[in-house]
Amino acid sequence: MEKLKILIVDDEYLIRNLIRMCLDWEKHGFTIIGEASSALEALDLLEELEPDIIFTDISMPHMDGITFSSKVLNLYPYTKIVIITGYDEFDYAQRSIKLGISDFILKPIRAAELLDVMNKLKHQIEEERARDEQLEALRKELERNLPVLREKFVASWLEGNIAKDELRDKCRYYNMPSVIREGNVQAAVIEVALSAKDKTEEQLLLKEMQCKNRTEAFFEHDERIMVVSDAKNRIVILAMNRAENLVNDCERLITVLTKAFDCEVNIGVGRLHESLEDVPESYWEACRALRYKVFTGKNQVIYYDDVVASRGQQYRSNPDLLQQLHFYISAGAADQAMKILHQIFDISFSDASQIRLAIMDVVTHCIHAAIEQQIDGEHVFKKDTLTAILSADDLPEAMRQIEGYVRHLAEQIDAKSRGDKQDLVSQVKAYIEDNLGDPDLKLQSVAELFYVSPGHLSRLMKQETGQSFVTYLTNQRMKKAAALLRETDLRGYQIGEQVGVPDPHYFSHVFKKNTGMSISEYRERFAPKKGDQVEEQDV
């Protein structure tokens, strides 16, 4: 670190000279860059000299040191100011500390006191500059990551997770085209699939990238179109303030993509909506339309109104019930899932095609729930079961098949969840045992380490141990403390440090509350006398 620059401001030459001569400034990392005999003279020097630290007398003609300090800090808030004052002025100087003055030195000036103040200021300046460097590095990192953050913003926007009052500000921050921010809106979602079963995930990602690049090129001359990716890496087309029919464009686009690449492409198109805030709804409609690709075949554009919205009195999906079904399957709650399943089918179907639409809704949510919970594919994609479900011609047969499938998935998820919970708690208990001496061991930090929420971990600990996280941690610490009291000659405060409770008074309080005895009473009662065999005692 380069030497810190000092400016001395005092109307008395002897005081200025004393400050200059009482320390070897260069040796201690400082350099005196100037002197001023008045506050007005010093103000003229500030811009030229840019001092890091200013010494100023409190009593000077024309402008006192407090007024001068106020002006300096308004112009250069990072400058450190040390007031030189006598005993009769000290109370007045202290009352001005709210200005941001860094320290005070009483006359007569002593070299040791002056060095102590300077070292403290040097340390403070070094810390501030280190923080500034870190902030600058973070700003540069933010600039580098802005494209990724922009994609995350768009994905969150599509999912409807951006508040309406924040949306336009965020669009401006992420440099969305101005035409994208106003007017009508319509979304389309492109789903790419590989035709061969033995293709790898890497090949699929590369194919999706190729399709996205070709889609961007397809719309490159239309500034009202933005091509992005959603959270599932699907290609999303956002059309805004546009009169042309997006469905027709997608029909031409799908021909381009399927001719250029060896893959299957389906495009779901949502309805046209009135404003920017409706993008999530049009996106949801496009995703919903994609679910009907099983009925339309491969390489098709599926418009939401064609498959869902314009069916008159025919079957319509119930998003709330389907979401509840998804939730209960994901939670492994088979009985509750059965109840929701019967509610979904508690309507009048006029023909088998309507039954299949309802079945497809249910099967889709079942598969999504199972995949999200990482259930083995053999349990999810049971070919014979799914074929029987989708080919059922009447409701009783369809219900019999689908009930078995829903129950099977929920039970598989429940079994996996119970195993995962037990495994997680075992890992957390082992981690606590290995880190009892860490005073910063807390629910929040442990939850972050194991990638779960504090609330979820707290509930799991209560379920598996019968104790809250804090109670369990405290008990383990006190068990280890008791063992150390029995087996070692360590002092109480040393044991407290080893079990992560460095405050001796708090450690004594917790130990007595946990064992019913003070530290000395416990050691007197349980510590083995010389020649006795040590026996393990429970706390």
Disulfide bonds with the S-S distance in Angstrom:
none
